[in-house]
Amino acid sequence: MAGACPVLDVLDMEVKPRPSQLHWYELHIQPCVAELLGTALFIFMGCLAVLEDSGGSGRLQPALAHGLALGVTIAVLGDISGGHFNPAVSLGVCLLGGLHITLLVPYWLAQLCGGMIGAGLAKAVAPREHFRNASGAAFDAITADEQVPAVLVAEIVLSSFLLLVVCMGAINGRTRTPLAPLCIGLAVTVGILAGGGVSGACMNPARAFGPALVANYWDYHWVYWAGPMVAALLVGVLVRLLLGDQATRLFLK
């Protein structure tokens, strides 16, 4: 229209609806759908890389597949759900106020279902021999009780590194960066390269649960839940008390 102000037109285009203005579907259902889909795709790519690497060529292929798949999936679905795709991440984000507590359990259920779907699809397309040789891409780093402490500590430390990148790069206002999807994907890649030989570098209970269910392989499965969940609690407390900005910290404001 003649005489219209182009600056106002641009501002109008950039206005986004407030959360209270969103449809109930976009508030409650769509994020869970995004978590289910994103987790399924991420775990499918990761499991398939492990199954196709069952010949033992090294950790580079699984590390790159997991990291790149996670980074890309967060980039395209993150604006819908936050791009967690990991129950431990959802717990950590919830502790920082980035996820409403009423969505925590639905997110967990969506992620676990996504893990089952992703692992099932990987089994369907991978050669049967590869599936058997790699235990269905389930984590089998522990073969004796003596290894449990080392594996548990490794999972806590590796998961803490990942959770710290997520919380500081995507949640904390002062350190938030648009490069968060890349940073999170790289954190997973580095974690697998560094700790894959010790614990398998799961860092994600949904990533452990899906393949374990599909392959019916549950040996020491609890370790791959305990490690990431303990890390989420540790990082949540650390950011809330010490590292967070004024809006995030509970004390010393």
Backbone bond lengths (Angstrom), bond angles and torsions (degrees), N, CA, C in turn:
res aa  C-N    CA-C-N  psi(-1)  N-CA   C-N-CA  omega(-1)  CA-C   N-CA-C  phi
1 M - - - 1.462 - - 1.507 108.81 -
2 A 1.338 117.03 136.78 1.450 121.76 -178.40 1.506 109.54 -60.56
3 G 1.341 115.65 136.18 1.446 121.18 177.48 1.515 114.01 86.41
4 A 1.324 117.95 -3.71 1.461 120.01 179.19 1.517 110.16 -69.79
5 C 1.292 115.58 145.89 1.462 120.66 -178.44 1.518 109.65 -85.48
6 P 1.359 118.51 118.66 1.463 119.71 -178.49 1.524 112.73 -64.17
7 V 1.345 117.36 -30.04 1.459 119.67 179.66 1.530 110.61 -64.63
8 L 1.353 115.32 -43.12 1.458 119.07 178.43 1.513 111.44 -65.77
9 D 1.364 115.85 -36.32 1.464 118.47 177.83 1.519 110.93 -60.79
10 V 1.353 115.98 -42.96 1.457 119.96 179.95 1.518 110.62 -64.85
11 L 1.347 116.34 -42.75 1.452 119.68 179.41 1.518 111.26 -61.59
12 D 1.354 116.33 -40.52 1.457 119.92 178.97 1.510 111.44 -62.44
13 M 1.343 116.46 -36.90 1.458 120.14 -179.57 1.523 111.26 -68.72
14 E 1.348 116.69 -28.75 1.455 119.54 -174.83 1.523 112.90 -88.82
15 V 1.317 117.36 -9.62 1.456 119.78 -179.28 1.523 109.75 -68.03
16 K 1.325 115.65 127.20 1.462 120.96 178.86 1.519 109.44 -108.15
17 P 1.318 117.76 146.96 1.468 119.54 -179.80 1.517 111.51 -64.35
18 R 1.311 116.55 142.01 1.450 121.13 174.94 1.530 109.45 -71.39
19 P 1.350 116.07 156.09 1.475 118.14 179.63 1.518 113.19 -52.84
20 S 1.347 116.52 -36.23 1.455 118.95 -178.85 1.518 112.59 -69.56
21 Q 1.359 116.66 -17.80 1.450 120.75 -179.16 1.524 112.18 -91.88
22 L 1.311 117.49 -10.31 1.453 120.69 -177.96 1.530 110.35 -71.89
23 H 1.300 115.18 151.42 1.463 121.51 175.75 1.526 109.16 -67.84
24 W 1.337 116.98 150.88 1.462 120.57 -178.60 1.523 111.75 -58.08
25 Y 1.335 116.13 -31.57 1.465 119.37 178.24 1.527 110.83 -63.83
26 E 1.350 116.60 -42.22 1.459 120.83 -179.52 1.518 112.17 -71.98
27 L 1.321 116.81 -24.08 1.457 120.69 -179.72 1.528 112.80 -82.58
28 H 1.320 117.72 -37.59 1.460 120.43 -169.41 1.529 114.61 -119.91
29 I 1.308 118.81 -38.54 1.464 121.42 -173.45 1.531 111.45 -92.31
30 Q 1.313 116.15 -48.91 1.471 119.59 -175.88 1.529 112.91 -58.48
31 P 1.351 119.68 -41.70 1.470 118.10 177.14 1.531 113.02 -60.23
32 C 1.331 117.55 -38.57 1.465 119.92 179.16 1.523 111.21 -68.25
33 V 1.333 116.65 -37.20 1.462 119.96 176.29 1.528 110.14 -63.05
34 A 1.340 115.58 -42.40 1.466 119.60 178.91 1.527 110.93 -64.08
35 E 1.331 117.48 -39.55 1.460 120.08 178.29 1.527 111.23 -65.44
36 L 1.317 116.98 -41.42 1.463 119.93 178.83 1.534 110.49 -63.43
37 L 1.326 116.51 -48.60 1.461 120.32 -178.19 1.524 111.36 -64.69
38 G 1.341 116.34 -47.16 1.459 119.64 -178.51 1.509 112.61 -63.25
39 T 1.340 117.21 -41.99 1.461 120.49 178.70 1.525 110.73 -64.95
40 A 1.334 116.89 -41.28 1.467 120.00 179.37 1.528 111.35 -61.85
41 L 1.321 117.05 -44.32 1.464 120.29 -179.32 1.521 111.57 -67.39
42 F 1.329 115.85 -44.20 1.462 120.27 179.82 1.528 111.15 -61.20
43 I 1.326 116.89 -46.43 1.463 119.78 -177.09 1.523 111.22 -73.34
44 F 1.320 117.32 -32.74 1.464 119.23 174.43 1.528 110.72 -60.10
45 M 1.326 116.36 -49.22 1.471 120.23 179.98 1.525 110.97 -61.92
46 G 1.332 116.30 -44.27 1.454 119.40 -178.79 1.516 112.91 -65.86
47 C 1.329 116.58 -46.54 1.467 120.01 179.90 1.522 111.57 -64.11
48 L 1.312 116.10 -41.46 1.461 118.85 -179.11 1.523 110.86 -64.08
49 A 1.332 116.97 -37.53 1.461 119.93 176.94 1.524 111.00 -63.15
50 V 1.333 116.85 -40.67 1.466 120.12 178.20 1.522 110.78 -66.46
51 L 1.329 117.30 -43.10 1.464 120.65 -179.23 1.520 111.71 -65.45
52 E 1.322 116.70 -38.77 1.459 119.74 -179.87 1.518 112.19 -77.71
53 D 1.343 116.36 -13.81 1.460 121.09 177.32 1.518 111.13 -100.82
54 S 1.328 116.39 17.48 1.467 119.71 -175.61 1.518 112.28 -66.03
55 G 1.330 117.61 -12.35 1.450 120.30 175.90 1.509 113.32 -72.68
56 G 1.347 117.64 -11.42 1.454 120.23 174.02 1.514 113.60 89.40
57 S 1.332 119.12 38.68 1.460 120.99 179.96 1.522 112.54 -80.25
58 G 1.333 117.92 -3.72 1.451 119.77 178.33 1.513 111.68 124.17
59 R 1.368 115.79 -179.23 1.458 121.62 -177.18 1.513 113.33 -92.33
60 L 1.330 118.14 -5.07 1.458 119.82 -173.88 1.519 112.13 -64.73
61 Q 1.326 117.88 -45.42 1.466 120.42 -178.58 1.527 112.01 -62.10
62 P 1.345 119.92 -51.06 1.472 118.62 176.80 1.521 113.33 -61.90
63 A 1.324 116.99 -37.18 1.468 119.82 -178.65 1.517 110.96 -64.08
64 L 1.314 116.84 -46.30 1.465 120.42 179.96 1.524 111.05 -67.24
65 A 1.317 116.76 -41.00 1.469 119.79 -178.96 1.524 110.98 -63.14
66 H 1.331 117.20 -46.55 1.461 120.18 179.26 1.528 110.93 -64.02
67 G 1.318 116.99 -47.96 1.456 120.18 -175.85 1.516 113.30 -66.09
68 L 1.332 116.86 -46.21 1.462 119.99 -179.48 1.525 111.29 -67.53
69 A 1.330 116.83 -42.35 1.467 119.41 179.43 1.522 110.98 -61.83
70 L 1.337 117.11 -42.13 1.459 119.82 -179.66 1.525 111.39 -66.77
71 G 1.336 116.99 -45.08 1.458 119.64 -179.36 1.513 112.82 -61.31
72 V 1.327 117.02 -44.46 1.462 120.62 179.98 1.521 110.93 -66.46
73 T 1.322 117.05 -41.93 1.464 120.29 -178.79 1.524 111.31 -65.64
74 I 1.329 117.15 -39.73 1.467 119.80 176.01 1.521 110.47 -62.90
75 A 1.337 116.99 -40.33 1.463 120.49 -177.63 1.526 112.14 -62.71
76 V 1.326 117.79 -36.84 1.472 119.95 -174.82 1.525 113.20 -92.88
77 L 1.346 118.18 -23.59 1.462 120.22 -177.84 1.525 113.39 -114.95
78 G 1.321 116.87 -5.32 1.452 120.47 -174.65 1.509 114.44 -62.10
79 D 1.335 118.21 -33.47 1.464 120.50 -179.53 1.524 112.30 -70.70
80 I 1.323 117.43 -15.41 1.467 120.40 179.15 1.523 111.10 -89.48
81 S 1.324 116.70 -48.83 1.470 120.36 -173.01 1.517 114.02 -120.12
82 G 1.315 117.94 -9.22 1.457 121.13 -171.49 1.512 112.18 98.72
83 G 1.339 116.52 -16.01 1.458 120.14 176.92 1.514 113.26 66.72
84 H 1.333 117.33 51.37 1.465 120.37 -179.51 1.528 111.12 -80.35
85 F 1.324 116.83 -61.83 1.463 124.29 178.91 1.530 111.96 56.30
86 N 1.326 116.39 28.60 1.457 121.65 -173.71 1.531 107.44 -164.35
87 P 1.333 119.26 118.25 1.466 120.09 -179.85 1.518 113.72 -57.52
88 A 1.328 118.06 -34.77 1.463 120.26 178.86 1.524 111.14 -67.09
89 V 1.326 116.91 -38.82 1.455 120.46 176.77 1.525 110.40 -64.10
90 S 1.316 117.31 -42.71 1.464 120.45 178.64 1.527 111.00 -60.81
91 L 1.332 116.90 -39.94 1.463 120.01 177.89 1.520 111.05 -64.80
92 G 1.328 116.84 -45.66 1.458 120.13 179.49 1.515 112.55 -62.66
93 V 1.330 116.71 -43.21 1.460 120.96 179.21 1.524 110.46 -65.40
94 C 1.323 117.01 -39.16 1.465 120.87 178.23 1.525 110.93 -62.68
95 L 1.319 117.82 -40.00 1.457 120.97 178.88 1.522 112.09 -63.41
96 L 1.329 117.00 -26.75 1.461 120.88 179.26 1.516 112.60 -93.26
97 G 1.308 117.60 2.75 1.451 120.77 178.95 1.504 114.62 84.32
98 G 1.326 117.70 11.14 1.449 120.42 179.74 1.509 114.58 -87.33
99 L 1.333 117.35 -5.57 1.465 122.92 178.14 1.507 107.83 -142.72
100 H 1.336 116.50 129.18 1.461 119.72 179.20 1.519 109.23 -66.37
101 I 1.318 115.39 139.02 1.461 120.18 -173.93 1.529 112.32 -60.96
102 T 1.336 117.83 -26.01 1.461 120.13 179.72 1.526 111.87 -69.33
103 L 1.332 117.69 -17.87 1.461 121.24 179.48 1.527 112.53 -95.67
104 L 1.333 117.07 -5.72 1.458 118.75 -174.11 1.529 111.79 -63.82
105 V 1.315 118.01 -52.25 1.469 120.65 -179.46 1.533 111.66 -65.42
106 P 1.361 120.28 -44.01 1.469 118.95 174.54 1.526 113.00 -57.97
107 Y 1.337 117.55 -37.69 1.463 120.02 176.01 1.521 110.19 -62.69
108 W 1.330 116.77 -45.58 1.465 119.75 179.64 1.524 111.33 -59.23
109 L 1.322 116.79 -45.07 1.461 120.02 -179.90 1.529 111.16 -63.16
110 A 1.334 116.66 -42.88 1.465 120.41 178.81 1.527 110.81 -62.76
111 Q 1.328 116.90 -40.86 1.468 120.10 -179.42 1.519 112.06 -68.31
112 L 1.310 117.32 -40.14 1.467 119.92 178.59 1.528 110.92 -67.16
113 C 1.327 116.54 -40.35 1.472 119.36 175.66 1.521 110.54 -64.59
114 G 1.326 116.98 -40.07 1.452 120.13 176.30 1.515 112.17 -62.36
115 G 1.341 116.14 -38.23 1.461 119.40 176.89 1.513 112.30 -62.60
116 M 1.337 116.46 -40.98 1.466 119.92 177.55 1.527 111.07 -64.15
117 I 1.325 116.55 -43.12 1.467 120.28 -178.95 1.521 110.39 -64.56
118 G 1.336 116.51 -47.30 1.460 119.86 -179.25 1.510 112.47 -61.02
119 A 1.340 116.83 -45.25 1.460 120.05 179.77 1.527 111.06 -66.94
120 G 1.327 116.74 -37.17 1.460 119.87 177.96 1.519 112.42 -64.92
121 L 1.329 116.82 -41.07 1.463 120.11 177.48 1.523 111.05 -65.33
122 A 1.337 116.30 -39.48 1.467 119.10 178.02 1.527 110.73 -62.15
123 K 1.328 116.74 -41.13 1.464 120.05 177.48 1.530 110.83 -63.49
124 A 1.334 116.66 -37.37 1.461 120.38 -175.92 1.526 112.38 -67.61
125 V 1.326 117.72 -31.71 1.467 119.62 -174.29 1.523 112.98 -102.19
126 A 1.335 118.19 -17.20 1.459 120.67 -177.88 1.526 110.91 -82.78
127 P 1.319 118.25 150.01 1.466 120.49 174.37 1.522 110.92 -58.86
128 R 1.322 116.25 141.52 1.460 120.81 -175.45 1.517 111.24 -60.87
129 E 1.314 117.14 -36.72 1.466 119.92 -179.55 1.523 110.94 -64.81
130 H 1.330 116.62 -41.48 1.461 120.03 178.25 1.526 110.75 -63.15
131 F 1.321 116.45 -39.03 1.461 120.65 -179.50 1.525 110.00 -62.38
132 R 1.326 116.96 -43.87 1.468 120.14 179.95 1.526 110.72 -67.07
133 N 1.311 117.77 -44.26 1.463 121.09 -176.59 1.527 112.26 -63.45
134 A 1.326 117.09 -31.44 1.467 120.84 -177.18 1.526 112.63 -101.97
135 S 1.314 118.12 13.60 1.478 122.68 -178.59 1.519 111.56 53.16
136 G 1.323 115.51 36.38 1.454 119.88 178.17 1.508 114.05 69.02
137 A 1.339 117.26 21.00 1.470 123.50 -176.40 1.513 112.23 68.86
138 A 1.342 117.59 13.52 1.462 120.98 172.61 1.528 108.81 -75.64
139 F 1.319 115.95 159.24 1.457 120.17 -175.92 1.519 110.11 -83.46
140 D 1.336 115.23 122.03 1.459 121.29 -177.43 1.521 111.27 -130.29
141 A 1.351 115.80 35.50 1.463 119.71 -177.38 1.521 112.48 -71.79
142 I 1.339 117.79 -21.19 1.468 121.21 -176.83 1.523 109.63 -99.31
143 T 1.302 115.84 122.49 1.461 120.51 178.07 1.522 111.82 -118.41
144 A 1.339 118.05 -7.52 1.467 122.05 179.96 1.526 108.46 -150.24
145 D 1.332 115.61 154.44 1.456 120.62 -178.87 1.523 112.36 -59.73
146 E 1.334 117.20 -29.80 1.459 120.47 -177.75 1.530 112.33 -64.06
147 Q 1.320 118.03 -21.21 1.460 121.02 -178.41 1.527 113.06 -84.39
148 V 1.329 116.76 -15.15 1.463 119.84 -173.28 1.526 113.15 -57.35
149 P 1.340 121.24 -47.54 1.469 119.59 -179.04 1.527 113.34 -58.70
150 A 1.332 116.82 -44.34 1.462 119.69 -178.99 1.524 111.28 -64.91
151 V 1.330 116.70 -42.55 1.461 120.48 -179.83 1.524 110.56 -66.50
152 L 1.329 117.18 -41.39 1.459 120.42 -179.91 1.527 111.13 -64.06
153 V 1.321 117.18 -44.76 1.465 120.37 178.15 1.524 110.56 -62.94
154 A 1.334 116.73 -42.22 1.464 119.78 178.96 1.522 110.85 -61.05
155 E 1.321 117.12 -43.07 1.463 119.98 179.62 1.534 111.61 -65.20
156 I 1.321 117.23 -37.62 1.463 120.09 178.37 1.524 110.58 -65.50
157 V 1.326 117.30 -45.36 1.465 120.54 -176.96 1.524 110.72 -69.99
158 L 1.324 117.68 -45.99 1.466 120.41 179.78 1.527 111.16 -63.13
159 S 1.322 116.47 -42.12 1.466 120.33 178.84 1.524 110.91 -67.81
160 S 1.326 117.56 -34.85 1.457 120.33 177.38 1.518 111.07 -64.15
161 F 1.306 116.62 -39.14 1.464 120.16 176.16 1.520 110.61 -61.29
162 L 1.326 116.65 -46.66 1.459 120.56 178.54 1.525 111.10 -62.81
163 L 1.325 117.41 -46.71 1.463 120.94 -179.21 1.514 111.63 -63.59
164 L 1.320 117.85 -36.28 1.460 120.68 178.09 1.521 110.81 -64.41
165 V 1.319 116.77 -41.99 1.464 120.45 177.21 1.526 110.40 -62.60
166 V 1.320 117.16 -43.16 1.468 120.91 179.60 1.524 110.59 -63.37
167 C 1.328 116.68 -51.52 1.466 120.39 -173.54 1.525 112.15 -67.81
168 M 1.317 117.22 -40.21 1.465 119.34 -178.26 1.518 112.03 -83.21
169 G 1.317 117.52 -30.49 1.457 119.73 -177.11 1.511 114.85 -88.42
170 A 1.344 117.29 -22.56 1.461 119.71 -175.18 1.524 114.18 -123.03
171 I 1.335 118.77 -19.36 1.464 120.88 -173.60 1.529 111.94 -112.12
172 N 1.316 116.93 -52.55 1.465 120.95 -176.57 1.525 110.56 -64.18
173 G 1.331 116.66 124.28 1.458 120.67 -172.76 1.512 114.33 -60.62
174 R 1.315 117.76 -40.07 1.460 121.24 -175.65 1.523 113.00 -69.18
175 T 1.307 117.95 -31.80 1.464 121.56 -175.21 1.520 113.28 -110.62
176 R 1.330 117.13 3.82 1.460 120.18 -177.86 1.523 110.36 -61.97
177 T 1.322 116.18 140.73 1.460 120.66 -176.80 1.527 110.62 -139.09
178 P 1.341 117.66 144.67 1.468 119.55 175.02 1.523 112.94 -67.21
179 L 1.317 116.22 -12.07 1.468 120.38 177.72 1.532 111.97 -87.00
180 A 1.337 117.14 10.48 1.465 120.30 -177.26 1.529 113.39 -55.10
181 P 1.351 120.08 -45.55 1.478 117.98 178.91 1.519 112.98 -57.33
182 L 1.337 116.82 -41.79 1.462 120.41 178.18 1.525 110.51 -64.79
183 C 1.331 116.92 -45.20 1.458 120.71 -178.81 1.524 111.59 -62.51
184 I 1.332 117.27 -41.09 1.457 120.67 -179.52 1.527 110.47 -67.08
185 G 1.332 116.50 -42.84 1.459 119.66 176.82 1.519 111.92 -61.34
186 L 1.330 116.52 -40.81 1.469 119.94 178.61 1.523 111.18 -67.58
187 A 1.337 117.21 -35.25 1.465 120.13 178.12 1.524 110.85 -62.25
188 V 1.332 116.81 -40.24 1.464 120.24 177.07 1.532 110.43 -66.34
189 T 1.326 116.54 -42.85 1.465 120.14 178.98 1.519 111.24 -60.50
190 V 1.329 116.88 -47.50 1.465 120.97 179.77 1.520 110.59 -63.44
191 G 1.336 116.50 -40.71 1.455 119.55 179.90 1.521 112.42 -60.70
192 I 1.333 116.46 -42.23 1.468 119.75 179.76 1.521 111.10 -69.57
193 L 1.325 116.72 -40.97 1.460 119.62 178.56 1.525 111.34 -63.41
194 A 1.337 116.59 -39.42 1.464 120.22 -176.50 1.517 112.43 -81.24
195 G 1.331 117.14 -42.86 1.458 119.56 -171.54 1.502 116.09 -112.37
196 G 1.330 116.92 3.33 1.456 118.95 -178.68 1.511 113.79 -59.69
197 G 1.321 116.81 -33.97 1.451 120.34 -179.81 1.512 113.94 -76.37
198 V 1.342 117.21 -18.02 1.459 121.49 -178.66 1.524 111.19 -91.24
199 S 1.334 115.88 -53.80 1.467 119.85 -174.02 1.518 113.84 -124.80
200 G 1.325 117.21 -6.56 1.452 120.60 -171.29 1.514 111.82 91.62
201 A 1.354 116.60 -14.86 1.471 122.53 177.52 1.522 111.06 54.92
202 C 1.317 115.60 61.11 1.459 120.37 179.23 1.530 110.92 -71.59
203 M 1.342 116.96 -62.32 1.468 123.62 177.02 1.523 112.92 62.76
204 N 1.340 116.98 13.92 1.461 120.16 -173.03 1.533 109.67 -159.62
205 P 1.336 118.66 107.64 1.471 119.88 -179.94 1.526 113.85 -59.15
206 A 1.337 118.04 -32.69 1.471 119.76 178.35 1.526 110.70 -68.27
207 R 1.324 116.46 -35.43 1.462 120.92 177.44 1.527 110.69 -67.14
208 A 1.329 117.26 -31.10 1.464 120.88 176.92 1.522 111.61 -79.45
209 F 1.345 116.66 -38.67 1.457 120.67 -172.33 1.526 112.48 -70.67
210 G 1.328 117.75 -45.99 1.461 120.83 -176.23 1.520 113.40 -57.22
211 P 1.335 118.59 -56.46 1.467 119.50 178.67 1.522 113.19 -63.98
212 A 1.343 117.91 -35.09 1.471 119.52 178.67 1.519 110.96 -62.53
213 L 1.324 116.60 -39.87 1.464 119.83 179.60 1.528 110.96 -69.31
214 V 1.321 116.68 -44.68 1.463 120.55 -177.55 1.537 111.03 -66.03
215 A 1.333 116.46 -39.63 1.468 120.19 -178.79 1.519 112.64 -91.92
216 N 1.352 117.37 -5.28 1.468 122.42 -176.13 1.526 110.47 53.64
217 Y 1.330 114.91 49.27 1.462 121.73 -178.81 1.524 107.34 -122.89
218 W 1.346 116.92 105.39 1.463 121.75 -171.52 1.517 113.25 -118.24
219 D 1.322 118.92 11.08 1.464 120.72 -177.49 1.522 110.74 -60.48
220 Y 1.325 116.34 120.95 1.469 123.35 177.76 1.533 112.28 55.49
221 H 1.314 115.42 30.51 1.464 119.62 -176.50 1.532 111.80 -62.32
222 W 1.318 117.50 -30.87 1.464 121.16 -176.30 1.525 112.33 -60.21
223 V 1.325 116.43 -28.78 1.463 119.56 -178.50 1.529 110.85 -60.35
224 Y 1.336 116.29 -35.64 1.460 120.67 -175.57 1.528 112.35 -83.01
225 W 1.314 115.77 -1.71 1.463 121.45 166.26 1.521 110.36 -98.19
226 A 1.320 116.15 -46.57 1.460 120.47 -175.11 1.523 111.58 -62.52
227 G 1.326 117.29 -45.21 1.463 120.39 -177.12 1.523 113.49 -58.00
228 P 1.338 118.77 -58.19 1.460 119.57 -179.69 1.529 113.95 -63.46
229 M 1.332 118.50 -37.07 1.461 119.99 -178.93 1.525 111.42 -69.09
230 V 1.329 117.93 -40.23 1.462 120.81 174.66 1.526 110.00 -62.18
231 A 1.328 116.90 -40.40 1.465 120.67 178.00 1.522 111.06 -62.09
232 A 1.327 118.05 -39.83 1.464 120.60 178.53 1.517 110.94 -61.83
233 L 1.329 117.38 -41.89 1.461 120.67 178.09 1.526 110.97 -65.41
234 L 1.327 116.89 -44.00 1.461 120.53 -179.50 1.522 111.86 -62.38
235 V 1.319 116.55 -47.71 1.468 119.80 -178.63 1.525 110.64 -68.03
236 G 1.326 116.96 -38.51 1.459 119.59 177.38 1.515 111.82 -58.90
237 V 1.333 117.03 -45.07 1.467 121.07 177.91 1.522 110.63 -65.83
238 L 1.321 117.53 -42.87 1.467 121.57 -179.03 1.525 111.76 -60.10
239 V 1.326 116.69 -45.44 1.465 120.15 -178.86 1.528 110.40 -71.64
240 R 1.312 116.91 -40.92 1.465 120.41 -179.77 1.530 112.10 -63.46
241 L 1.331 117.05 -35.24 1.460 120.13 -174.64 1.522 113.92 -95.64
242 L 1.332 117.92 -34.84 1.456 119.29 -169.17 1.525 115.32 -124.53
243 L 1.319 118.18 -46.85 1.461 120.52 -168.12 1.522 115.12 -94.69
244 G 1.314 117.65 -18.52 1.453 120.64 -174.65 1.520 113.17 -71.15
245 D 1.333 116.07 161.18 1.455 120.71 174.85 1.527 109.38 -75.23
246 Q 1.333 116.63 -176.87 1.459 119.61 -175.18 1.525 112.36 -62.20
247 A 1.319 117.03 -33.41 1.459 119.85 179.59 1.525 112.18 -72.46
248 T 1.315 117.30 -21.10 1.469 121.70 -176.21 1.518 112.79 -100.46
249 R 1.345 116.52 -38.39 1.473 119.79 -177.56 1.517 111.19 -65.76
250 L 1.313 114.67 145.88 1.458 120.21 177.43 1.528 112.05 -88.64
251 F 1.342 116.57 -27.93 1.461 120.33 -176.85 1.519 110.03 -131.52
252 L 1.333 116.11 173.68 1.474 123.11 176.16 1.520 111.65 56.12
253 K 1.321 116.22 42.79 1.466 120.23 179.70 1.521 110.13 -85.31
